[in-house]
Amino acid sequence: MNTFMNNKSWTVQGKYVVITGATSGIGLAAARELAIRGANLGIVARDEAKANEVAAQIKAMTGGRTTVDVFLADMASQQSIRQAAADILAVCPRVDVLINNAGAMFVSRKLTDDGVEMTWAVNHLAPFLLTTLLLDRLKESGHARVITTASHSHKMAGKGIHFDDLHAERLYRFPQKSLGGPTIRYAETKLANILFTSELARRLQGTGVTAHCFDPGLVATNFNSNNKGWSVRMTMAVMKLFSRSPEKGAETMVWLADTEEISGQNGGYYTDMKLTKPSVPAESIEAAKRLWEISEEQTRFPKAD
Ligand SMILES: NC(=O)c1ccc[n+]([C@@H]2O[C@H](COP(=O)([O-])OP(=O)(O)OC[C@H]3O[C@@H](n4cnc5c(N)ncnc54)[C@H](OP(=O)(O)O)[C@@H]3O)[C@@H](O)[C@H]2O)c1
C-alpha cells in the first residue's frame, strides 16, 4: 500500500532514503538525523570500509530499528554510478527520497575516465545520472522527493555556466595557485545543481515526484581536504572559524526530506528552511533546458548497452 494517503501526511519516518556523500560532513550528519527520525537508508559511497562503518554506527545508534544498505559508487565514474543504480534498483523496491549530496572542488584541473572535467563530473553529472537512472523507481514509489545540495557560492559563477568551456580549459588557465579558476568552476557546478533542480521539477510535473535544492551555509567539514598545499589548508582553517557545524548545515536537507511544509512546492532553492531567490542566472529556464540536453549528451542517456 502506498504509505502516502494524501499530501498532508508526509514524514520521512518509514521511508527509504538514498543519500550520496554520507560518509562525511553534511551528508553524515543528515544520515544520522534521518535515521533517528525513522528513515531507512541507502548510503552511496566510494569507500566501502568507511561506508560500512557509518552504516554500523547508525544501526547501533537506532538500536537496529533502521535499515542501512551500502551501495558503492565513485561519483567520478559514470560506469560506477550505473552499477550502483542497478544495485539500488535490484535491492530497493521503493525509493522515497534521493539526496544528491556528494561533492568536491578540485584546485588542479583533472579529467575523469569519461573525459569530463572532475568537478563537473562529481558535482553535476553524477547527480544528473543517478537521478535519471532512479527516476522510474521514484515515480513508482508514489510521492517522492529529489533533494540536491547546492550552495550560496553559485553566485560566484557570475553571468552563468560557460557552456562554451564545458571542460573548463579556459577557467583553469587562471594564474597558477590562484583559487579563482577552480572556485568559479565549483560555483558553476553549484549553479548547475539549481538549474538541474528547476528543469527536473518542470519535467516531473504531475508525477508525484518533486525536486528541491538548498544551500547548507558555510559548514565545517572535510570539504577541500582532497586538495593539498599550505594555501588551501590556511584558507580552510580560516573559513572554519566562520563555519557552522555539520549538524546545522544538514538542517535544511533533513527538513526538506521530512517536512510536510513543502508539499505542493517543486523546483525551489532553500536556505535555512526558507524558499530563497537564487541568482538571476540560476532562474534561467533557457539555461536549465540547455544544461539538461548537454547533460544527456555527456552521460549518453539513455545509454544503449
Ligand atoms: N562545507 C561547506 O561549507 C559547503 C557549503 C555549500 C555546499 N556544500 C556542499 O555540500 C556537499 C557535501 O560536502 P561537505 O561539505 O559535507 O564535504 P565533505 O565532508 O568533504 O563530504 C563530501 C562527501 O562527498 C563524498 N564524495 C566526494 N567525492 C566523491 C566521489 N568521487 N565519489 C563518491 N563520493 C564522493 C565524500 O566521500 P569520502 O568520505 O569518500 O571522501 C563525502 O562523503 C557538497 O556537495 C558540497 O559542494 C558544502
The ligand as a Tripos MOL2 file, in Angstrom:
@<TRIPOS>MOLECULE
LIG
   48    52     1     0     0
SMALL
NO_CHARGES

@<TRIPOS>ATOM
      1 N1         31.1140   22.6600    3.5120 N.am      1 LIG1
      2 C1         30.5150   23.7550    3.0220 C.2       1 LIG1
      3 O1         30.7200   24.8950    3.5150 O.2       1 LIG1
      4 C2         29.5550   23.6320    1.8820 C.ar      1 LIG1
      5 C3         28.8290   24.7900    1.5030 C.ar      1 LIG1
      6 C4         27.9230   24.6870    0.4610 C.ar      1 LIG1
      7 C5         27.7280   23.4700   -0.1680 C.ar      1 LIG1
      8 N2         28.4510   22.3630    0.2120 N.ar      1 LIG1
      9 C6         28.1870   21.1040   -0.4870 C.3       1 LIG1
     10 O2         27.8700   20.1200    0.4820 O.3       1 LIG1
     11 C7         28.0920   18.8240   -0.0690 C.3       1 LIG1
     12 C8         28.7750   17.9600    0.9770 C.3       1 LIG1
     13 O3         30.0640   18.4940    1.2430 O.3       1 LIG1
     14 P1         30.6990   18.5620    2.6970 P.3       1 LIG1
     15 O4         30.9480   19.9830    2.9960 O.co2     1 LIG1
     16 O5         29.9160   17.7410    3.6540 O.co2     1 LIG1
     17 O6         32.1450   17.9270    2.4060 O.3       1 LIG1
     18 P2         32.8500   16.5660    2.8610 P.3       1 LIG1
     19 O7         32.9130   16.4840    4.3340 O.co2     1 LIG1
     20 O8         34.1350   16.5500    2.1040 O.co2     1 LIG1
     21 O9         31.8800   15.4300    2.3030 O.3       1 LIG1
     22 C9         31.8040   15.1610    0.9290 C.3       1 LIG1
     23 C10        31.1510   13.8170    0.7200 C.3       1 LIG1
     24 O10        31.1140   13.5600   -0.7030 O.3       1 LIG1
     25 C11        31.7580   12.3250   -0.9500 C.3       1 LIG1
     26 N3         32.4270   12.3130   -2.2510 N.ar      1 LIG1
     27 C12        33.2700   13.2340   -2.7640 C.ar      1 LIG1
     28 N4         33.7220   12.8390   -3.9610 N.ar      1 LIG1
     29 C13        33.1610   11.6350   -4.2160 C.ar      1 LIG1
     30 C14        33.2590   10.6970   -5.2790 C.ar      1 LIG1
     31 N5         34.0440   10.9190   -6.3460 N.pl3     1 LIG1
     32 N6         32.5340    9.5720   -5.2080 N.ar      1 LIG1
     33 C15        31.7350    9.3200   -4.1350 C.ar      1 LIG1
     34 N7         31.6190   10.1560   -3.0920 N.ar      1 LIG1
     35 C16        32.3170   11.2960   -3.1290 C.ar      1 LIG1
     36 C17        32.7720   12.1830    0.1630 C.3       1 LIG1
     37 O11        33.1890   10.8340    0.2690 O.3       1 LIG1
     38 P3         34.5500   10.4170    1.0710 P.3       1 LIG1
     39 O12        34.1610   10.3520    2.5190 O.co2     1 LIG1
     40 O13        34.8840    9.0870    0.4920 O.co2     1 LIG1
     41 O14        35.5620   11.4840    0.7880 O.co2     1 LIG1
     42 C18        31.9470   12.6700    1.3390 C.3       1 LIG1
     43 O15        31.0690   11.6770    1.8020 O.3       1 LIG1
     44 C19        28.8900   19.0530   -1.3390 C.3       1 LIG1
     45 O16        28.0260   18.9060   -2.4570 O.3       1 LIG1
     46 C20        29.3540   20.4980   -1.2480 C.3       1 LIG1
     47 O17        29.5020   21.0800   -2.5190 O.3       1 LIG1
     48 C21        29.3460   22.4280    1.2290 C.ar      1 LIG1
@<TRIPOS>BOND
     1     1     2 1
     2     2     3 2
     3     2     4 1
     4     4     5 ar
     5     4    48 ar
     6     5     6 ar
     7     6     7 ar
     8     7     8 ar
     9     8     9 1
    10     8    48 ar
    11     9    10 1
    12     9    46 1
    13    10    11 1
    14    11    12 1
    15    11    44 1
    16    12    13 1
    17    13    14 1
    18    14    15 2
    19    14    16 1
    20    14    17 1
    21    17    18 1
    22    18    19 2
    23    18    20 1
    24    18    21 1
    25    21    22 1
    26    22    23 1
    27    23    24 1
    28    23    42 1
    29    24    25 1
    30    25    26 1
    31    25    36 1
    32    26    27 ar
    33    26    35 ar
    34    27    28 ar
    35    28    29 ar
    36    29    30 ar
    37    29    35 ar
    38    30    31 1
    39    30    32 ar
    40    32    33 ar
    41    33    34 ar
    42    34    35 ar
    43    36    37 1
    44    36    42 1
    45    37    38 1
    46    38    39 2
    47    38    40 1
    48    38    41 1
    49    42    43 1
    50    44    45 1
    51    44    46 1
    52    46    47 1
@<TRIPOS>SUBSTRUCTURE
     1 LIG1         1 GROUP 0 **** ****
